[in-house]
């Protein structure tokens, strides 16, 4: 955990060309350490955030006050109305958190990991990886796996590191949705590596089991 590598520009990164953003508001379902770290990056980049959890908006008043201008609390349904939605719930609560939402093609960034506590055991996934399961739980969403491999404390840090940019891994089955998430990552100051579709990339990114969680890469300029 916490490995840190520097990669030269000889490696091809999908974020090298500038991508335009189409949204200014991101909804977050799950306001734990990862959700709050991602919200911090969004607010720092001048974007709007709707933060939600299972306990209701009132429980997040201190969190949104700490995040500052651009952040507000809402229900999961309200967060899911954003064009881009970020889910970072505990695995055993993810299906319920996503149920009842009509997605209509909106982008769902899957930052979950199929960990069962205590013991950090891999959940039963029926022969699929976790992002493929999330796709089944959120029919109509365009699922992109991203931001799940960085520890919360690392994700919260300035993406500008050692003369370069911290890397996030991205995978998904919809090319336009991936392009939008790459653009979002770039807006926040991250570089990104496209790992392909969910079958391949989602498996590489999955914790436990995949080789990429907690790998901390920096793209050198």
C-alpha positions in Angstrom: 0.0 0.0 0.0 1.2 3.5 -0.7 3.7 2.6 -3.4 4.8 5.6 -5.4 6.3 5.5 -8.9 7.3 8.2 -11.4 6.7 7.5 -15.0 8.3 9.4 -17.9 6.4 10.8 -20.8 7.4 7.9 -23.0 4.4 6.1 -21.7 1.2 6.9 -23.5 -1.4 8.7 -21.4 -5.0 9.2 -22.6 -5.2 12.6 -20.9 -2.4 14.2 -23.0 -4.9 16.0 -25.2 -7.2 18.7 -23.8 -10.8 17.5 -23.3 -13.7 19.8 -22.7 -16.1 19.5 -19.7 -19.8 19.3 -20.3 -20.9 19.6 -16.7 -20.3 21.8 -13.7 -22.1 19.8 -11.0 -21.2 16.3 -9.7 -23.4 14.3 -7.4 -21.8 12.1 -4.8 -23.5 9.0 -3.2 -21.6 8.0 -0.2 -19.9 10.7 2.0 -17.2 8.6 3.6 -13.5 9.3 3.4 -13.3 8.7 -0.4 -16.5 10.7 -1.1 -15.3 13.6 1.0 -11.8 13.6 -0.6 -13.3 13.7 -4.1 -15.7 16.4 -3.1 -12.7 18.5 -1.8 -11.1 18.1 -5.2 -14.2 19.2 -7.0 -14.8 22.3 -4.8 -11.1 23.2 -5.2 -11.6 23.1 -9.0 -14.6 25.5 -8.7 -17.2 22.9 -9.4 -20.5 22.3 -7.6 -21.1 19.2 -5.4 -24.2 17.5 -4.1 -23.1 15.2 -1.3 -25.4 12.5 0.0 -25.4 9.5 2.4 -27.8 7.0 3.9 -28.5 9.2 7.0 -29.9 12.2 5.2 -28.8 15.7 4.3 -28.9 17.0 7.9 -26.1 14.7 8.9 -23.8 16.3 6.4 -24.2 19.9 7.5 -20.7 20.1 9.1 -19.1 18.4 6.1 -20.5 20.7 3.5 -19.7 23.7 5.7 -16.1 22.6 5.8 -16.0 22.1 2.1 -17.2 25.6 1.5 -18.8 27.3 -1.4 -20.0 25.0 -4.1 -20.9 22.1 -1.8 -24.4 21.3 -0.6 -26.1 18.2 1.0 -28.9 16.4 -0.6 -30.6 13.0 -0.9 -29.2 10.2 -3.1 -32.0 10.9 -5.5 -30.9 14.5 -5.7 -27.3 13.6 -6.1 -28.2 11.2 -8.9 -29.8 14.0 -10.9 -26.4 15.4 -11.8 -25.0 14.6 -15.2 -22.0 12.9 -13.5 -22.6 10.9 -10.3 -19.9 9.4 -8.1 -20.6 6.4 -5.9 -18.3 5.5 -3.0 -20.5 3.6 -0.6 -19.4 0.5 1.4 -20.0 -2.5 -0.8 -22.7 -4.0 1.3 -24.7 -0.8 1.0 -24.1 -0.1 -2.7 -27.0 -2.0 -4.2 -29.5 -0.3 -1.9 -27.9 3.1 -2.5 -28.4 2.8 -6.3 -31.8 1.2 -6.3 -34.8 3.1 -7.4 -32.8 5.6 -9.4 -33.7 6.2 -13.1 -30.4 6.9 -14.8 -31.4 7.7 -18.4 -27.8 7.4 -19.6 -26.1 9.6 -17.0 -22.5 8.8 -16.1 -21.9 6.9 -12.9 -18.3 6.9 -11.7 -17.8 3.7 -9.7 -15.3 4.3 -6.9 -16.4 1.3 -4.9 -14.4 -1.8 -3.9 -16.1 -5.1 -3.2 -14.7 -5.5 0.3 -16.6 -7.2 3.1 -15.7 -6.2 6.7 -14.3 -7.3 9.0 -11.4 -9.1 7.4 -11.2 -7.3 4.0 -12.8 -10.3 2.2 -13.8 -10.3 -1.4 -17.5 -10.2 -1.8 -19.2 -12.9 -3.9 -19.5 -11.4 -7.4 -20.9 -14.3 -9.4 -17.9 -14.6 -11.8 -17.9 -10.9 -12.6 -15.8 -8.0 -11.4 -17.4 -5.4 -9.1 -18.0 -2.8 -11.8 -19.9 -5.2 -13.9 -22.1 -5.9 -10.9 -22.6 -2.1 -10.3 -23.7 -1.9 -14.0 -26.4 -4.5 -13.2 -27.4 -2.5 -10.1 -27.7 0.8 -12.0 -29.4 -0.1 -15.3 -29.3 2.7 -17.8 -26.2 4.3 -16.2 -23.0 4.6 -18.2 -20.6 3.2 -15.7 -17.0 4.3 -15.6 -14.6 2.8 -13.1 -12.3 5.5 -11.7 -10.8 7.0 -8.5 -11.1 3.8 -6.5 -7.4 2.8 -6.5 -6.1 5.8 -4.5 -6.2 5.8 -0.7 -8.5 8.6 0.6 -5.6 10.6 2.1 -3.8 10.5 -1.3 -6.9 11.3 -3.3 -7.4 14.4 -1.1 -3.9 15.8 -1.8 -3.0 18.2 -4.5 -2.7 16.2 -7.7 0.3 18.3 -8.7 3.2 16.2 -7.4 7.0 16.1 -8.1 6.7 18.3 -11.2 3.9 16.2 -12.6 0.3 15.1 -12.1 -1.0 12.2 -10.0 -2.6 9.4 -12.2 -6.1 7.9 -12.0 -7.0 4.8 -13.8 -10.2 4.8 -15.9 -12.2 2.0 -17.6 -15.6 1.7 -19.1 -17.7 0.3 -22.0 -18.9 3.7 -23.3 -16.3 5.8 -25.1 -18.1 9.1 -24.6 -18.6 8.5 -20.9 -14.9 7.7 -20.5 -14.0 10.9 -22.4 -16.2 12.9 -20.0 -14.6 11.4 -16.9 -11.1 11.9 -18.4 -12.0 15.6 -18.9 -13.3 15.8 -15.3 -10.0 14.2 -14.0 -8.1 16.8 -16.1 -10.2 19.6 -14.7 -9.3 18.5 -11.2 -5.6 18.4 -12.1 -5.1 14.6 -12.5 -3.6 12.7 -15.4 -5.4 9.5 -16.5 -4.6 6.1 -17.9 -7.4 4.4 -20.0 -7.4 0.7 -19.2 -10.1 -0.2 -21.8 -13.4 -1.8 -21.1 -14.9 -2.8 -17.7 -14.2 -6.5 -18.2 -10.5 -5.8 -18.4 -9.9 -2.5 -16.6 -12.5 -3.1 -13.9 -10.6 -6.3 -13.0 -7.2 -4.5 -12.9 -8.6 -1.8 -10.7 -10.6 -4.0 -8.3 -9.6 -4.3 -4.6 -9.1 -6.9 -3.4 -7.6 -8.9 -6.3 -6.5 -6.4 -8.9 -2.8 -5.2 -9.2 -3.5 -1.4 -9.3 -5.1 -0.4 -6.0 -2.8 1.8 -3.9 -0.4 2.2 -6.8 0.5 5.9 -6.7 1.8 7.0 -10.1 2.8 10.5 -11.2 2.9 11.5 -14.9 5.9 13.7 -15.5 5.5 16.8 -17.7 
